Amino acid sequence: MSETAVLPWDRQKQEPGPSYAYFTIYRDLGRTRTVARVADEVNKSRDYLHKIAAAWRWVQRAQAWDREQDRVYGEALTERRREMAERHARLASALQSKVVTRLQSLDASKLTPADIARWLEVTTRLERLALGLPDSATAVSGPDGAPIEVEVSAMGEADRSAFFRALVAEASARAGGDLPSTADDDTDDEEDDAASVDDQGDQR
């Protein structure tokens, strides 16, 4: 079996223990890292640590570490977005079922075709957006009943989540409040999906 490759941010072959310890401090300082900050932290000469940093390629190894952290974060974010989309799709499906049930219990003579069409439009658009299907602009009724055009494709994750809740609230109001709530569904999405990569930088 071949020997496992040594990753750039791990201890290198023949790298002294103290040198690697200094490097890990430098690596973990983030993208604002400098050798001078390491020197101050470990109470060593800056010239001494600059020589070690050059000999063991601290800058290149730390950059490789940053790229790996970005990759890991990107994969985690993609998975969270997928899970969020699935939750929204399930919510939309449940919402549609509630609307249909509600419509069946109402006196059809008191509903206009526009009422029925609008109820179903809200839920079907919510489902399409949750599944990532093309729909760059979605209309939501404003206070005066006029449509508000929302550019969904330009939204951030937090705004998109808030928009979904607005659609559900509108459908719920039209159905007499007998529709599922999104309070529990989106609590975690706003913090997690709006999360950003740690602000880390190269050697100055």
TABEL-V868822 format. One line per field, one symbol per residue. phi: phi as a letter, one per 20 degrees, with the letter a starting at -180 (. if undefined). psi: psi as a letter, one per 20 degrees, with the letter a starting at -180 (. if undefined). A space follows every 10 residues. Layout:
phi=???
psi=???
//
This chain:
phi=.ffffefgee fefmffgfff ffffffgefn fefbfgffgf fdlcffffff fffffdlgff ffffffffff ffffffffff ffffffffff ffffffffff ffffeefgfe degfffffgf fgfffgffff emfgafccec fegenffded effeffffff fffgffffff ffffemmdcf edgefdgeff fffefcfgec bffe
psi=pqppqpqhir prpjpqghgh ggghgggiia ijqqhhhggh hjlrpggghh gggghjlggh hhhhgghghh ggggghgggh hghghgghgh ggghgggggg gghhiqohii pqhhgghggh gghhhggggh jkqpmhpppp pahjiqqopp nhhjqrgghg ghgghggghg hghhjkjlrq qjghhjghhg ggijqrqpnq rrp.
//
